[in-house]
Amino acid sequence: MLARLIINNIALIDRLDIELHPGLNVLTGETGAGKSIIIDSVNLALGDRGSRELISAGQQKARVEAFFELGAEAEKINAQLEKMSVEPNGDELIIVREITAAGKSLCRVNGEIVTLAALRELTDSLVDVHGQHEHQSLLDPKKHIGILDAFDETRIAPVRAEANKLHEDYRAVVNRLNSGFVSAEERERRIDILSYQIKEINKAALTAGEEETIEEELRILSNAEKISSALSMSGELLSGDGGALEKLRKAASELSDISDLSEQYNELYSRLDSAFYELEDASYQLRELAYGFEYSPERLNELEHRLDRITSLKRKYGGSVEAVLAFRDKAEAELDELTGAGELRAKLTSEKASLEKKYKACAEKLTALRHEAAERLKRGVDRELRELGMEKAEFGVSFAKAGDEPRRNGLDEVEFLLSANAGEPLKPLSKVASGGELSRIMLAIKTVCAGSDGTPTLIFDEVDTGISGRTAIKVGERLSLVSVEKQVLSVTHLPQIAAFADCHLLVEKHEEGGRTQTSLRRLSDDERRRELARIMGAGSSAETAVAYAGELIDEAEKFKKQR
């Protein structure tokens, strides 16, 4: 639920910190006090496009902070946050929205910057606003099927889940038949591509570890002159006339004459003698390397071309020779399935036909259940609309078939219709319903659905448009019934509705420092009675009106105890 709303520099609001509660929260106040500004602020936090006209005069930016307690919605919302790369914060969600006079907008969720589209998607399942603003699920036909399914979730959900599983299996078979493509033509193109890739790799005749061997040989050939010079000079310095070997042999010979006079002399002689034979062996190896070293420009050119070929294949198919070979093996397996699978293709084709048949049978069952649910929903909503002062209104649900190809959630397209007046045909809600009528229609649907919808917070603005007397009491009763399962926020001008409040908030306008400001406070029981008397037009001190307001509140409390 929406637990707290902090508004800064929005229109007449300098700063407002609003604490909201479970149940029915009612906002009242004189016309122009700022009730609509609060709803505008909520919509801003939910992702509506913010106009710079909302920013208070003389200020450079406006800011709204919304604090949600997620409760049962925590798991679903936190999963959405993780997909958005936003760190979940347990069962709390904090949304911050800023707009500037320069036309910039900033959205933060749990401290992380997100796009406006991501914010809208996240809040779409948290709050539904019904009234004059755009954030209304009733105006989006795509959401109507979800409302209908939720109405009879117990019967519809298992069949819908079965249809979705059959759809997934069907798509998996189709993807195998077409190798992930949607047509036979694309499948043939895929076969051509795979054949070319496999042929190109096989023609190169790559071997694992080959690249390292080539690079080592290239390093040697590229430094041929340096290597040849080093080998020759080293050999000369060791074994040439007056070289190290000759001098070392002479030194060892000198020590041999005195080696029997002292253990220390003898040890030193042995070391020089061993060193001589070590260097002599090294000089033989140097001579062999020098004689055997051969520089070949043709071999250098051959190796460079080979390395270029390997590099090109790596760039296309993987970061190493091993990765290129693995790519080829995978391509060969895919090609075998696409070309050598006459028996497999026949099996998959048969399986596809079987799944399609099962899916259509399941989809027909799902459609039948939805038609039954639509009839019951229509009867219930029609009954509620009459109670809510729309005596001549008729609610309807239209069905259309979305093709024959299996798809998620069945083959139905559903849209809610309304005839607001006797003799008028049923038309889409967006074409015939006013803001106040939409609020009452949604209230009727919410009352009939009795908690099956998953949206935890509902806001009703203008729900009392064009009603009074007994109808207003019925609207209050419906809001109260819905608030058993949901958090409800209602802006109203009618005492009959305000009497049902679990939390009554008064929006007031006053002058401070030469500027008009909006403030808000929660009313006590006595203040509630006087506010209801003021709404009646009798003034808060008119005792008869105050007494009647008390009666309205008492009757509302009796109703709430019987819910």
C-alpha positions as CSV (number, residue, x, y, z in Angstrom):
1,M,0.0,0.0,0.0
2,L,1.0,3.7,-0.4
3,A,2.1,4.5,3.2
4,R,3.5,8.0,2.8
5,L,3.7,10.8,0.3
6,I,6.0,13.7,0.5
7,I,5.3,16.6,-1.9
8,N,7.7,19.6,-2.4
9,N,7.0,22.7,-4.6
10,I,4.0,21.3,-6.5
11,A,1.6,24.2,-7.4
12,L,0.2,25.6,-4.0
13,I,2.1,23.0,-2.0
14,D,5.4,24.2,-0.5
15,R,5.9,20.9,1.5
16,L,3.4,18.3,2.5
17,D,4.1,15.1,4.3
18,I,1.0,12.8,4.0
19,E,0.7,9.6,6.0
20,L,-1.9,7.2,4.6
21,H,-3.4,4.1,6.2
22,P,-5.0,0.8,5.3
23,G,-8.7,0.9,4.5
24,L,-10.6,3.9,3.2
25,N,-8.7,7.2,3.2
26,V,-11.0,10.1,2.4
27,L,-9.8,13.6,1.3
28,T,-12.1,16.5,1.6
29,G,-11.7,20.3,1.5
30,E,-13.1,23.4,-0.2
31,T,-12.9,23.7,-3.9
32,G,-9.5,25.0,-4.9
33,A,-7.9,23.9,-1.7
34,G,-5.5,21.5,-3.5
35,K,-7.1,18.1,-3.5
36,S,-6.5,17.6,-7.2
37,I,-2.8,18.7,-6.7
38,I,-2.3,15.8,-4.4
39,I,-3.7,13.4,-7.0
40,D,-1.5,15.0,-9.6
41,S,1.4,14.4,-7.3
42,V,0.5,10.7,-7.0
43,N,0.3,10.4,-10.7
44,L,3.7,12.1,-11.1
45,A,5.2,9.5,-8.8
46,L,3.5,6.7,-10.8
47,G,5.2,7.9,-14.0
48,D,2.9,10.4,-15.6
49,R,4.7,13.0,-17.8
50,G,5.4,16.0,-15.6
51,S,4.6,19.5,-16.8
52,R,6.8,22.3,-15.7
53,E,3.5,24.1,-15.0
54,L,3.2,21.9,-11.9
55,I,6.2,23.6,-10.3
56,S,5.4,26.2,-7.6
57,A,5.9,29.8,-8.7
58,G,9.5,31.0,-8.2
59,Q,10.9,27.5,-7.7
60,Q,13.3,25.7,-10.0
61,K,12.2,22.1,-9.3
62,A,9.5,20.0,-7.8
63,R,9.8,16.7,-6.0
64,V,7.5,13.9,-5.0
65,E,8.5,10.9,-2.8
66,A,6.3,7.9,-2.5
67,F,6.8,5.2,0.2
68,F,5.1,1.8,-0.4
69,E,4.7,-1.1,2.0
70,L,4.7,-4.1,-0.3
71,G,3.2,-6.8,1.9
72,A,2.0,-9.7,-0.2
73,E,3.3,-7.9,-3.4
74,A,6.9,-8.0,-2.2
75,E,8.0,-11.1,-4.0
76,K,6.6,-10.0,-7.4
77,I,7.8,-6.4,-7.1
78,N,11.3,-7.4,-5.9
79,A,11.6,-9.7,-8.9
80,Q,10.7,-6.8,-11.2
81,L,13.3,-4.7,-9.4
82,E,16.1,-7.3,-10.0
83,K,15.2,-7.3,-13.7
84,M,15.7,-3.5,-13.6
85,S,19.1,-3.9,-11.8
86,V,17.6,-2.2,-8.8
87,E,18.4,-3.5,-5.3
88,P,15.2,-4.6,-3.5
89,N,14.6,-3.2,0.0
90,G,12.7,-5.9,1.7
91,D,9.0,-5.1,1.8
92,E,9.6,-1.4,1.3
93,L,9.7,0.5,-2.0
94,I,10.8,4.2,-2.3
95,I,10.0,6.2,-5.5
96,V,11.4,9.7,-6.0
97,R,10.3,11.8,-9.0
98,E,11.8,15.2,-9.8
99,I,10.9,17.7,-12.5
100,T,12.8,20.9,-13.2
101,A,11.8,24.3,-14.7
102,A,14.2,23.5,-17.5
103,G,12.0,20.6,-18.5
104,K,14.2,17.8,-17.1
105,S,12.8,14.8,-15.3
106,L,14.5,12.3,-12.9
107,C,13.1,9.0,-11.6
108,R,14.7,7.0,-8.8
109,V,13.6,3.7,-7.3
110,N,15.3,2.7,-4.1
111,G,17.9,5.3,-4.9
112,E,18.7,4.0,-8.4
113,I,18.0,6.1,-11.5
114,V,15.5,4.4,-13.8
115,T,13.7,5.3,-17.0
116,L,10.2,6.7,-17.0
117,A,9.0,3.7,-18.9
118,A,10.5,1.3,-16.3
119,L,8.8,3.4,-13.5
120,R,5.4,3.1,-15.2
121,E,5.8,-0.6,-15.6
122,L,6.7,-1.1,-12.0
123,T,3.9,1.1,-10.5
124,D,1.3,-0.3,-12.9
125,S,0.5,-3.2,-10.5
126,L,0.8,-1.1,-7.3
127,V,-1.7,1.7,-7.8
128,D,-4.8,2.2,-10.0
129,V,-6.1,5.8,-10.3
130,H,-9.6,6.3,-11.5
131,G,-10.8,9.7,-12.4
132,Q,-9.8,12.5,-14.8
133,H,-6.1,11.3,-15.2
134,E,-4.5,9.0,-17.7
135,H,-3.4,6.3,-15.3
136,Q,-6.6,4.3,-15.6
137,S,-6.6,0.5,-16.4
138,L,-10.2,0.7,-17.6
139,L,-9.1,2.8,-20.6
140,D,-6.6,0.2,-21.7
141,P,-8.5,-2.8,-23.5
142,K,-5.3,-4.9,-23.1
143,K,-6.0,-5.0,-19.4
144,H,-9.6,-6.0,-19.6
145,I,-8.9,-9.7,-20.1
146,G,-6.9,-9.7,-16.9
147,I,-9.7,-8.2,-14.9
148,L,-12.2,-10.8,-16.4
149,D,-9.8,-13.7,-15.6
150,A,-9.3,-12.4,-12.0
151,F,-13.1,-12.3,-11.5
152,D,-13.2,-16.2,-11.9
153,E,-9.5,-16.9,-11.2
154,T,-10.3,-20.3,-9.5
155,R,-11.7,-21.8,-12.6
156,I,-9.9,-19.9,-15.3
157,A,-6.3,-19.9,-14.0
158,P,-5.7,-23.7,-14.3
159,V,-7.1,-23.8,-17.8
160,R,-5.1,-20.7,-18.8
161,A,-1.9,-22.3,-17.3
162,E,-2.6,-25.5,-19.3
163,A,-3.0,-23.4,-22.5
164,N,0.2,-21.5,-21.8
165,K,2.1,-24.8,-21.3
166,L,0.8,-26.2,-24.6
167,H,1.7,-22.9,-26.3
168,E,5.3,-23.2,-25.0
169,D,5.6,-26.8,-26.1
170,Y,4.1,-25.9,-29.5
171,R,6.6,-23.0,-30.0
172,A,9.5,-25.3,-29.0
173,V,8.5,-27.8,-31.7
174,V,8.1,-25.1,-34.3
175,N,11.5,-23.6,-33.4
176,R,13.1,-27.0,-33.8
177,L,11.4,-27.5,-37.2
178,N,12.5,-24.0,-38.4
179,S,15.7,-23.8,-36.3
180,G,14.3,-20.8,-34.5
181,F,13.0,-19.2,-37.6
182,V,9.4,-18.6,-38.6
183,S,9.4,-19.9,-42.3
184,A,10.8,-22.6,-44.5
185,E,12.6,-20.0,-46.5
186,E,14.6,-18.8,-43.5
187,R,15.3,-22.4,-42.6
188,E,16.9,-22.9,-46.1
189,R,18.9,-19.8,-45.6
190,R,20.1,-21.1,-42.3
191,I,21.2,-24.4,-44.0
192,D,23.2,-22.4,-46.6
193,I,24.9,-20.4,-43.9
194,L,25.8,-23.4,-41.8
195,S,27.2,-25.3,-44.8
196,Y,29.4,-22.4,-45.7
197,Q,30.7,-21.9,-42.2
198,I,31.5,-25.6,-41.7
199,K,33.2,-25.8,-45.1
200,E,35.3,-22.7,-44.4
201,I,36.5,-24.1,-41.0
202,N,37.2,-27.6,-42.3
203,K,39.1,-26.2,-45.3
204,A,41.5,-24.5,-42.9
205,A,42.3,-27.9,-41.2
206,L,42.9,-26.3,-37.8
207,T,44.6,-28.2,-35.0
208,A,44.5,-27.3,-31.3
209,G,47.6,-25.5,-30.1
210,E,48.7,-24.8,-33.7
211,E,48.5,-21.0,-33.2
212,E,51.1,-21.0,-30.4
213,T,53.5,-23.1,-32.4
214,I,53.2,-20.8,-35.4
215,E,53.7,-17.7,-33.3
216,E,56.9,-19.2,-31.8
217,E,58.3,-20.1,-35.2
218,L,57.4,-16.6,-36.5
219,R,59.3,-15.0,-33.7
220,I,62.4,-17.0,-34.6
221,L,62.2,-16.3,-38.3
222,S,61.5,-12.6,-37.7
223,N,64.7,-12.3,-35.7
224,A,66.9,-14.5,-38.0
225,E,69.8,-12.1,-38.3
226,K,69.9,-11.4,-34.6
227,I,69.8,-15.2,-33.8
228,S,72.4,-16.1,-36.3
229,S,74.8,-13.4,-35.0
230,A,74.2,-14.4,-31.3
231,L,74.8,-18.1,-32.0
232,S,78.0,-17.5,-33.9
233,M,79.4,-14.9,-31.5
234,S,78.6,-17.1,-28.5
235,G,80.3,-20.1,-30.0
236,E,83.4,-18.1,-30.9
237,L,83.7,-16.6,-27.4
238,L,83.4,-20.1,-25.9
239,S,85.5,-22.3,-28.1
240,G,87.5,-20.0,-30.4
241,D,91.2,-19.3,-30.1
242,G,91.7,-17.7,-26.7
243,G,88.1,-18.3,-25.8
244,A,86.5,-19.1,-22.4
245,L,87.0,-22.9,-22.7
246,E,90.7,-22.6,-23.4
247,K,91.2,-20.2,-20.4
248,L,89.0,-22.3,-18.1
249,R,91.0,-25.5,-19.0
250,K,94.3,-23.7,-18.2
251,A,92.9,-22.5,-14.9
252,A,91.7,-26.0,-13.9
253,S,95.1,-27.4,-14.9
254,E,96.9,-24.9,-12.7
255,L,94.8,-25.9,-9.7
256,S,95.2,-29.6,-10.3
257,D,98.9,-29.3,-9.4
258,I,98.0,-28.2,-5.8
259,S,94.7,-30.0,-5.4
260,D,96.3,-32.7,-3.2
261,L,97.6,-30.2,-0.7
262,S,94.3,-28.9,0.6
263,E,90.7,-30.0,0.6
264,Q,89.7,-26.4,-0.2
265,Y,92.0,-26.4,-3.3
266,N,90.7,-29.8,-4.4
267,E,87.1,-28.6,-4.1
268,L,87.8,-25.5,-6.1
269,Y,89.6,-27.6,-8.8
270,S,86.6,-30.0,-9.0
271,R,84.2,-27.1,-9.6
272,L,86.3,-25.6,-12.4
273,D,86.7,-29.0,-14.0
274,S,83.0,-29.6,-13.9
275,A,82.3,-26.1,-15.3
276,F,84.7,-26.8,-18.1
277,Y,82.7,-29.9,-19.2
278,E,79.4,-28.0,-18.8
279,L,80.6,-25.1,-21.1
280,E,82.2,-27.6,-23.5
281,D,78.8,-29.3,-23.9
282,A,77.1,-25.9,-24.4
283,S,79.7,-25.0,-27.0
284,Y,78.9,-28.2,-29.0
285,Q,75.1,-27.3,-28.8
286,L,75.8,-23.7,-29.9
287,R,77.8,-25.1,-32.9
288,E,75.0,-27.4,-33.9
289,L,72.4,-24.6,-33.6
290,A,74.5,-22.3,-35.6
291,Y,75.2,-24.9,-38.4
292,G,71.5,-25.9,-38.4
293,F,69.9,-22.5,-38.3
294,E,68.4,-21.7,-41.7
295,Y,66.4,-18.5,-42.6
296,S,63.6,-19.0,-45.3
297,P,61.7,-16.0,-46.5
298,E,59.2,-18.4,-48.1
299,R,58.6,-20.1,-44.8
300,L,58.1,-16.7,-43.1
301,N,55.5,-15.7,-45.7
302,E,53.7,-19.1,-45.4
303,L,53.5,-18.8,-41.6
304,E,52.2,-15.2,-41.8
305,H,49.5,-16.1,-44.2
306,R,48.5,-19.1,-42.0
307,L,48.3,-16.9,-38.9
308,D,46.1,-14.4,-40.8
309,R,43.8,-17.2,-41.8
310,I,43.5,-18.4,-38.2
311,T,42.9,-14.8,-37.0
312,S,40.2,-14.3,-39.5
313,L,38.4,-17.5,-38.4
314,K,38.8,-16.5,-34.8
315,R,37.2,-13.1,-35.5
316,K,34.2,-14.8,-37.1
317,Y,33.7,-17.9,-34.9
318,G,35.5,-17.6,-31.6
319,G,38.4,-16.2,-29.6
320,S,40.7,-19.2,-30.0
321,V,41.3,-22.2,-32.3
322,E,39.5,-24.4,-29.8
323,A,36.5,-22.0,-29.9
324,V,36.4,-22.1,-33.7
325,L,36.5,-25.9,-33.7
326,A,33.7,-26.0,-31.0
327,F,31.6,-23.6,-33.2
328,R,32.1,-26.0,-36.1
329,D,31.0,-29.0,-34.1
330,K,27.8,-27.2,-32.9
331,A,27.1,-26.0,-36.5
332,E,27.5,-29.6,-37.8
333,A,25.0,-30.8,-35.1
334,E,22.5,-28.1,-36.1
335,L,23.0,-28.9,-39.8
336,D,22.4,-32.6,-39.2
337,E,19.1,-31.8,-37.5
338,L,18.0,-29.5,-40.3
339,T,19.1,-31.6,-43.3
340,G,19.4,-35.2,-42.2
341,A,16.3,-35.4,-40.1
342,G,13.7,-36.8,-42.4
343,E,12.5,-39.1,-39.7
344,L,12.9,-36.5,-37.0
345,R,11.1,-33.8,-39.1
346,A,8.2,-36.2,-39.7
347,K,8.0,-36.9,-35.9
348,L,8.2,-33.1,-35.1
349,T,5.5,-32.3,-37.7
350,S,3.2,-34.9,-36.2
351,E,4.0,-33.6,-32.7
352,K,3.2,-30.0,-33.8
353,A,-0.2,-31.1,-35.2
354,S,-1.0,-32.9,-32.0
355,L,0.0,-30.0,-29.8
356,E,-2.0,-27.6,-32.0
357,K,-5.1,-29.8,-31.7
358,K,-4.7,-30.0,-27.9
359,Y,-4.1,-26.3,-27.6
360,K,-7.2,-25.4,-29.6
361,A,-9.4,-27.7,-27.5
362,C,-7.9,-26.1,-24.3
363,A,-8.4,-22.6,-25.8
364,E,-12.0,-23.3,-26.6
365,K,-12.6,-24.5,-23.0
366,L,-10.9,-21.3,-21.8
367,T,-13.1,-19.2,-24.1
368,A,-16.2,-20.9,-22.8
369,L,-15.2,-20.2,-19.1
370,R,-14.5,-16.6,-20.0
371,H,-17.9,-16.2,-21.6
372,E,-19.6,-17.7,-18.5
373,A,-17.5,-15.3,-16.3
374,A,-18.4,-12.4,-18.6
375,E,-22.1,-13.0,-18.2
376,R,-21.8,-13.1,-14.4
377,L,-19.6,-10.1,-14.3
378,K,-22.1,-8.2,-16.5
379,R,-25.0,-9.0,-14.3
380,G,-23.0,-8.0,-11.2
381,V,-21.7,-4.8,-12.6
382,D,-25.1,-3.8,-14.0
383,R,-26.6,-4.3,-10.6
384,E,-23.9,-2.3,-8.9
385,L,-24.2,0.5,-11.5
386,R,-27.9,0.8,-10.7
387,E,-27.0,1.1,-7.0
388,L,-24.4,3.8,-7.9
389,G,-26.9,6.0,-9.6
390,M,-26.4,4.9,-13.2
391,E,-29.9,3.3,-13.6
392,K,-30.0,3.2,-17.3
393,A,-26.4,2.1,-17.9
394,E,-25.6,-1.3,-19.3
395,F,-22.2,-3.0,-19.0
396,G,-21.0,-5.5,-21.7
397,V,-18.0,-7.6,-22.6
398,S,-17.1,-8.1,-26.2
399,F,-15.0,-11.1,-27.5
400,A,-12.9,-11.3,-30.6
401,K,-10.8,-14.2,-31.9
402,A,-7.1,-13.4,-32.2
403,G,-6.3,-15.7,-35.1
404,D,-5.8,-19.5,-35.1
405,E,-2.1,-19.6,-34.2
406,P,-1.5,-20.7,-30.6
407,R,-0.5,-17.8,-28.3
408,R,-0.2,-17.1,-24.6
409,N,-3.4,-16.8,-22.6
410,G,-5.7,-18.3,-25.2
411,L,-7.2,-16.9,-28.5
412,D,-9.5,-14.3,-26.9
413,E,-9.4,-10.5,-27.2
414,V,-11.6,-9.0,-24.6
415,E,-12.9,-5.4,-24.3
416,F,-15.4,-3.9,-21.9
417,L,-18.3,-1.9,-23.3
418,L,-20.9,0.5,-21.9
419,S,-24.2,2.0,-22.8
420,A,-24.6,5.0,-20.5
421,N,-28.2,5.8,-21.5
422,A,-31.3,3.8,-22.5
423,G,-31.5,3.0,-26.2
424,E,-27.8,3.7,-26.9
425,P,-25.6,0.9,-28.3
426,L,-22.8,-0.7,-26.3
427,K,-19.5,1.1,-27.1
428,P,-15.9,0.9,-25.8
429,L,-15.5,2.6,-22.4
430,S,-13.0,5.2,-23.7
431,K,-15.6,6.5,-26.2
432,V,-18.6,6.9,-23.9
433,A,-17.6,7.2,-20.3
434,S,-16.8,10.4,-18.4
435,G,-14.2,10.6,-15.6
436,G,-16.9,10.2,-12.9
437,E,-18.6,7.4,-14.7
438,L,-15.3,5.5,-15.2
439,S,-14.7,5.8,-11.4
440,R,-18.1,4.4,-10.7
441,I,-17.7,1.6,-13.3
442,M,-14.4,0.6,-11.8
443,L,-15.9,0.8,-8.3
444,A,-18.7,-1.5,-9.5
445,I,-16.2,-3.9,-11.0
446,K,-14.0,-3.9,-7.9
447,T,-17.1,-4.5,-5.7
448,V,-18.2,-7.5,-7.8
449,C,-14.7,-8.9,-8.0
450,A,-14.4,-8.6,-4.2
451,G,-10.6,-8.7,-3.8
452,S,-9.7,-10.9,-6.8
453,D,-7.7,-8.1,-8.5
454,G,-4.1,-7.9,-7.4
455,T,-3.7,-4.1,-7.4
456,P,-3.3,-3.2,-3.7
457,T,-4.1,0.6,-3.8
458,L,-7.0,2.2,-5.6
459,I,-7.6,6.0,-5.9
460,F,-11.0,7.3,-6.8
461,D,-11.2,10.9,-8.0
462,E,-14.6,12.4,-9.1
463,V,-16.4,9.2,-8.0
464,D,-19.2,11.3,-6.7
465,T,-19.8,13.3,-9.9
466,G,-23.5,13.7,-10.6
467,I,-24.8,11.8,-7.6
468,S,-26.4,12.7,-4.2
469,G,-28.6,11.4,-1.5
470,R,-29.2,7.6,-1.3
471,T,-26.9,6.9,-4.3
472,A,-24.0,8.7,-2.5
473,I,-24.5,6.4,0.5
474,K,-24.4,3.4,-1.8
475,V,-21.1,4.7,-3.3
476,G,-19.7,5.0,0.2
477,E,-20.8,1.5,1.0
478,R,-19.1,0.2,-2.1
479,L,-15.9,2.1,-1.3
480,S,-16.0,0.6,2.2
481,L,-16.5,-2.9,0.9
482,V,-13.6,-2.6,-1.5
483,S,-11.4,-1.2,1.3
484,V,-11.6,-4.4,3.2
485,E,-9.2,-6.0,0.7
486,K,-7.6,-2.9,-0.7
487,Q,-6.2,0.4,0.4
488,V,-8.6,3.1,-1.0
489,L,-8.0,6.8,-1.4
490,S,-11.1,8.8,-2.4
491,V,-11.5,12.5,-3.1
492,T,-15.1,13.5,-2.4
493,H,-17.4,16.5,-1.9
494,L,-20.2,14.4,-0.4
495,P,-20.7,13.8,3.4
496,Q,-22.4,10.5,2.7
497,I,-19.2,9.2,1.2
498,A,-16.8,10.9,3.7
499,A,-18.8,9.3,6.6
500,F,-17.3,5.9,5.7
501,A,-13.7,7.0,6.1
502,D,-11.3,5.0,8.2
503,C,-8.9,7.9,7.9
504,H,-10.3,11.4,7.1
505,L,-7.8,13.9,5.8
506,L,-8.7,17.6,5.4
507,V,-7.1,19.6,2.7
508,E,-7.0,23.3,3.6
509,K,-5.8,26.5,1.8
510,H,-4.3,29.4,3.8
511,E,-2.1,32.5,3.2
512,E,1.4,32.6,4.5
513,G,4.1,35.2,3.8
514,G,2.0,36.7,1.0
515,R,1.6,33.3,-0.7
516,T,-1.3,30.9,-0.8
517,Q,-0.3,27.5,0.6
518,T,-2.0,24.1,0.9
519,S,-1.8,22.0,4.0
520,L,-3.3,18.7,5.2
521,R,-4.2,17.2,8.5
522,R,-6.0,14.1,9.9
523,L,-9.3,14.9,11.6
524,S,-10.4,13.7,15.0
525,D,-13.9,12.3,15.5
526,D,-15.4,15.6,16.5
527,E,-13.6,17.4,13.7
528,R,-15.0,14.9,11.2
529,R,-18.6,15.7,12.2
530,R,-18.0,19.4,11.8
531,E,-16.3,18.9,8.4
532,L,-19.2,16.8,7.2
533,A,-21.5,19.6,8.4
534,R,-19.4,22.1,6.4
535,I,-19.7,19.9,3.3
536,M,-23.5,20.0,3.7
537,G,-23.2,23.8,3.4
538,A,-24.5,24.3,7.0
539,G,-21.2,25.6,8.4
540,S,-19.2,23.7,11.0
541,S,-21.0,25.4,13.9
542,A,-24.6,24.5,12.8
543,E,-25.5,22.0,15.5
544,T,-28.3,20.4,13.5
545,A,-26.0,19.6,10.7
546,V,-23.3,18.4,13.1
547,A,-25.8,16.1,14.7
548,Y,-26.9,14.7,11.2
549,A,-23.2,14.3,10.3
550,G,-22.8,12.2,13.5
551,E,-25.8,10.1,12.4
552,L,-24.2,9.5,9.0
553,I,-20.9,8.4,10.7
554,D,-22.7,6.1,13.1
555,E,-24.7,4.5,10.3
556,A,-21.4,4.0,8.3
557,E,-19.8,2.4,11.3
558,K,-22.7,0.0,11.7
559,F,-22.3,-0.9,8.0
560,K,-18.5,-1.5,8.4
561,K,-19.1,-3.9,11.3
562,Q,-21.4,-6.0,9.1
563,R,-19.0,-6.2,6.1
